Amino acid sequence: MAENKIVITSDSTCDLGEKLISERGIKIMPLTVILGADSFKDGINIEPEDIFSYFDRTGELPKTGAPSVSDYENFFAEFVDAGKTVIHFNISSKASGANGFAQAAQKKFGDKVYVIDSLALSTGQGLLVMKACDLRDEGKSAKEIADTVNALRAKVNTSFVPDTLLYLYKGGRCSTLSYYGSKVLSIHPQISMKDGQLYPKKKYIGKMQRCLKNYVNDLAAEYKAYDRRRCFITHSGSEPELVAAVREQVESLFTFDEIIETVAGSIITSHCGKNTLGVLFICE
């Protein structure tokens, strides 16, 4: 059967969580998180709490690193040597060099490996991974899967609202003026992705709960047509009450078959900081 011959793989930046990864047979290539002189593998031997602790202690953001071309070659070879075709997903090429390295490694394997630049991150990328799993389970060919998910990339709503701009500011993704302005005025921007790049789409003012309520209302107003199969609520250590309130609002404004809550991994957390939350889905 087709599902036995096609393996769906992704960098750890897809933020799907252990349960989904195991249930759907997804194989993960971890990116690297560097804290001072120590290196760790995202999702294996480091947790987001380690990021927060390191930042609070040192005032420095961790560094992140992509696997090398040879790392990807070895990763792909494990499956190709077992007679499988690989469909691999990367974080946006405009956010990391990982996709370029994976593309270089792919050349060694020809049509046995397809590398997809998700043009997204976190569960925006994860939505495409899950769609590929759906298509694999329907018996689609590797080429059909790759063509379909590539066509869907521009339709993925990848957006989130950070509680603080401090991490984005420290990482050079936010100006000094924007950071201090947000701090003084209690501004929480909606950060979205377009053509693989992050940009501030809207500004919300007030406490996080109010801002998230306005954010979900805006999503419902903007995206009248959407893929009802699934939605992700992904956050970096948000309070359970806050997540529950967002879920209740999503349930009342949308009609998804399933709403999946996941916690952002260490790579994404390194850039967005604690208590960031996003509602992500595929539009039509």
C-alpha positions as CSV (number, residue, x, y, z in Angstrom):
1,M,0.0,0.0,0.0
2,A,1.1,3.6,-0.7
3,E,1.3,4.5,2.9
4,N,4.0,1.9,3.5
5,K,6.2,3.3,0.7
6,I,5.9,7.0,1.5
7,V,7.4,8.5,4.7
8,I,6.5,12.1,5.8
9,T,9.3,13.9,7.5
10,S,9.8,17.3,8.9
11,D,12.2,19.5,10.8
12,S,11.3,19.9,14.5
13,T,10.0,23.4,13.8
14,C,6.5,21.9,12.9
15,D,5.6,21.9,16.6
16,L,3.1,19.0,16.2
17,G,3.9,17.3,19.6
18,E,4.9,13.7,20.4
19,K,1.3,12.3,20.3
20,L,0.5,13.5,16.7
21,I,4.0,12.7,15.4
22,S,3.7,9.1,16.7
23,E,0.1,8.6,15.6
24,R,0.7,9.8,12.0
25,G,4.1,8.1,11.6
26,I,6.0,11.4,11.0
27,K,9.8,11.3,11.3
28,I,11.5,14.4,12.7
29,M,14.9,16.0,12.0
30,P,15.8,18.1,15.0
31,L,17.3,21.5,14.7
32,T,19.9,22.7,17.2
33,V,19.6,25.1,20.1
34,I,22.8,26.6,21.5
35,L,22.9,27.9,25.1
36,G,26.3,29.4,25.6
37,A,28.8,26.6,25.1
38,D,26.2,23.9,25.2
39,S,24.3,22.5,22.2
40,F,20.9,20.7,22.4
41,K,18.5,19.0,20.0
42,D,15.1,20.6,19.7
43,G,12.4,18.3,21.1
44,I,15.0,15.8,22.4
45,N,17.0,17.1,25.2
46,I,15.8,20.7,25.7
47,E,12.5,22.2,26.7
48,P,11.1,25.7,26.3
49,E,11.4,26.2,30.0
50,D,15.2,25.9,29.5
51,I,15.0,28.8,27.1
52,F,13.1,31.0,29.5
53,S,15.5,30.2,32.3
54,Y,18.6,30.8,30.2
55,F,17.2,34.2,28.9
56,D,16.2,35.3,32.4
57,R,19.6,34.4,33.8
58,T,21.8,35.8,31.0
59,G,19.6,38.3,29.1
60,E,20.7,36.6,25.9
61,L,18.7,34.7,23.4
62,P,19.9,31.2,22.5
63,K,21.4,30.6,19.1
64,T,19.8,28.1,16.7
65,G,21.3,26.0,14.0
66,A,20.2,23.9,11.1
67,P,21.4,20.4,10.3
68,S,24.2,20.2,7.7
69,V,23.8,18.8,4.2
70,S,25.5,15.6,5.3
71,D,23.0,15.4,8.3
72,Y,20.1,15.6,5.8
73,E,21.8,13.0,3.5
74,N,22.1,10.5,6.4
75,F,18.6,11.2,7.5
76,F,17.1,10.7,4.0
77,A,19.3,7.7,3.3
78,E,17.8,5.8,6.2
79,F,14.4,5.8,4.5
80,V,15.5,5.6,0.9
81,D,17.6,2.5,1.7
82,A,14.5,0.9,3.2
83,G,12.7,1.3,-0.1
84,K,10.7,4.4,0.8
85,T,10.1,7.8,-0.9
86,V,10.5,10.8,1.4
87,I,8.5,14.0,1.5
88,H,10.3,16.4,3.8
89,F,9.1,19.7,5.2
90,N,11.3,22.7,6.3
91,I,10.6,25.9,8.2
92,S,10.4,28.8,5.7
93,S,13.6,29.3,3.7
94,K,13.4,33.0,4.7
95,A,13.6,32.2,8.4
96,S,16.4,29.5,8.3
97,G,19.0,27.9,6.1
98,A,17.6,24.5,6.8
99,N,15.7,24.3,3.5
100,G,18.7,25.1,1.5
101,F,20.7,22.4,3.1
102,A,17.9,19.9,2.7
103,Q,17.5,20.8,-1.0
104,A,21.2,20.3,-1.5
105,A,21.0,16.8,0.1
106,Q,18.0,15.9,-2.0
107,K,20.1,16.0,-5.2
108,K,21.7,12.8,-4.1
109,F,18.4,10.9,-4.1
110,G,16.5,12.2,-7.2
111,D,12.8,11.5,-7.1
112,K,13.1,9.4,-4.0
113,V,13.1,12.6,-1.9
114,Y,10.9,15.7,-2.2
115,V,11.8,18.7,-0.1
116,I,9.1,21.2,0.6
117,D,9.8,24.8,1.7
118,S,6.8,25.3,3.9
119,L,7.0,29.1,3.7
120,A,5.7,28.9,7.3
121,L,6.8,28.0,10.8
122,S,5.4,26.2,13.8
123,T,2.0,24.5,13.1
124,G,1.6,26.6,10.0
125,Q,4.3,24.2,8.7
126,G,2.6,21.4,10.7
127,L,-0.7,21.9,8.8
128,L,1.1,21.1,5.6
129,V,2.7,18.1,7.2
130,M,-0.7,16.8,8.4
131,K,-2.2,17.4,5.0
132,A,0.6,15.3,3.5
133,C,-0.2,12.5,5.9
134,D,-3.9,12.7,5.0
135,L,-3.0,12.4,1.3
136,R,-0.6,9.6,2.0
137,D,-3.3,7.7,3.8
138,E,-5.7,8.2,0.9
139,G,-3.1,6.4,-1.4
140,K,-1.9,9.4,-3.3
141,S,1.5,9.2,-5.0
142,A,4.5,11.1,-3.7
143,K,4.4,13.6,-6.6
144,E,0.7,14.2,-6.1
145,I,1.3,14.9,-2.4
146,A,4.2,17.2,-3.1
147,D,2.2,19.1,-5.8
148,T,-0.8,19.5,-3.6
149,V,1.0,20.8,-0.5
150,N,3.1,23.2,-2.6
151,A,-0.1,24.7,-4.0
152,L,-1.5,25.0,-0.5
153,R,1.4,27.0,1.0
154,A,0.0,30.4,0.2
155,K,-3.3,29.5,1.8
156,V,-2.0,28.7,5.3
157,N,-2.8,31.2,8.0
158,T,0.3,31.4,10.1
159,S,-0.2,34.1,12.7
160,F,0.3,34.6,16.4
161,V,0.1,37.3,19.1
162,P,3.1,37.6,21.4
163,D,2.7,38.7,25.0
164,T,6.0,40.7,24.8
165,L,8.1,41.9,21.9
166,L,11.3,41.4,24.0
167,Y,12.4,38.2,22.3
168,L,11.7,39.6,18.8
169,Y,13.5,42.8,19.8
170,K,16.5,40.9,21.1
171,G,16.6,38.8,18.0
172,G,16.6,41.8,15.7
173,R,13.1,41.2,14.4
174,C,11.6,44.3,16.0
175,S,12.8,47.9,16.3
176,T,13.7,49.6,19.5
177,L,10.9,52.1,19.0
178,S,8.3,49.3,18.4
179,Y,9.5,47.4,21.5
180,Y,9.4,50.3,23.9
181,G,6.2,51.6,22.4
182,S,4.5,48.2,22.9
183,K,5.8,48.1,26.5
184,V,4.5,51.5,27.4
185,L,1.2,51.3,25.6
186,S,0.5,47.6,26.2
187,I,0.5,46.8,22.5
188,H,0.3,43.2,21.3
189,P,0.7,42.9,17.6
190,Q,-0.6,40.2,15.4
191,I,2.4,38.8,13.6
192,S,1.6,37.0,10.4
193,M,3.5,35.4,7.5
194,K,3.3,36.3,3.9
195,D,5.5,34.8,1.2
196,G,7.5,33.1,3.9
197,Q,8.3,36.2,6.0
198,L,7.0,37.5,9.3
199,Y,5.4,41.0,9.4
200,P,3.2,42.9,11.9
201,K,-0.3,42.8,10.5
202,K,-2.4,44.5,13.2
203,K,-2.0,46.0,16.6
204,Y,-4.1,45.2,19.7
205,I,-4.0,47.2,22.9
206,G,-4.7,46.1,26.4
207,K,-4.4,42.9,28.4
208,M,-3.6,39.7,26.6
209,Q,-7.0,38.1,27.1
210,R,-8.7,41.1,25.4
211,C,-6.2,41.1,22.6
212,L,-6.6,37.4,21.8
213,K,-10.3,37.8,21.8
214,N,-10.0,40.6,19.1
215,Y,-7.5,38.5,17.2
216,V,-9.8,35.5,16.9
217,N,-12.7,37.8,16.0
218,D,-10.5,39.3,13.2
219,L,-9.5,35.9,11.9
220,A,-13.2,34.8,11.7
221,A,-14.1,38.1,9.9
222,E,-11.2,37.8,7.4
223,Y,-11.4,34.0,6.6
224,K,-15.0,33.1,5.8
225,A,-13.9,30.1,3.7
226,Y,-11.5,27.7,5.2
227,D,-10.5,24.0,5.3
228,R,-12.7,22.6,8.1
229,R,-10.5,19.5,8.6
230,R,-8.4,20.9,11.4
231,C,-7.1,24.0,13.3
232,F,-4.2,24.4,15.6
233,I,-4.1,26.5,18.8
234,T,-0.3,26.7,19.4
235,H,1.2,28.6,22.3
236,S,4.5,29.0,24.3
237,G,3.6,28.4,27.9
238,S,0.3,30.3,28.0
239,E,-2.0,30.0,31.0
240,P,-4.5,27.1,30.6
241,E,-7.4,29.5,31.3
242,L,-6.2,31.7,28.4
243,V,-5.9,28.8,26.0
244,A,-9.3,27.5,27.1
245,A,-10.9,30.9,26.4
246,V,-9.4,31.0,22.9
247,R,-10.5,27.5,22.2
248,E,-14.1,28.3,23.3
249,Q,-14.2,31.3,21.0
250,V,-12.8,29.3,18.0
251,E,-15.4,26.7,18.6
252,S,-18.1,29.3,18.5
253,L,-16.9,31.2,15.4
254,F,-15.6,28.3,13.3
255,T,-16.7,24.8,12.5
256,F,-13.5,22.7,12.5
257,D,-13.6,18.9,12.6
258,E,-10.9,19.0,15.2
259,I,-9.1,21.7,17.2
260,I,-5.7,20.6,18.3
261,E,-3.7,22.3,21.0
262,T,0.1,22.2,20.9
263,V,3.0,23.8,22.7
264,A,5.7,25.5,20.6
265,G,9.1,23.8,20.7
266,S,12.4,25.3,21.7
267,I,13.3,26.7,18.2
268,I,10.1,28.7,17.9
269,T,10.1,29.7,21.6
270,S,13.6,31.1,21.1
271,H,12.2,33.7,18.8
272,C,8.8,34.5,20.1
273,G,9.1,34.2,23.9
274,K,6.7,33.0,26.6
275,N,2.9,33.3,26.4
276,T,2.7,33.8,22.6
277,L,-0.4,32.2,21.1
278,G,-1.6,31.6,17.6
279,V,-4.6,30.1,15.8
280,L,-3.5,28.4,12.6
281,F,-5.5,26.8,9.8
282,I,-5.7,26.5,6.0
283,C,-7.8,28.9,4.1
284,E,-9.7,28.3,0.9
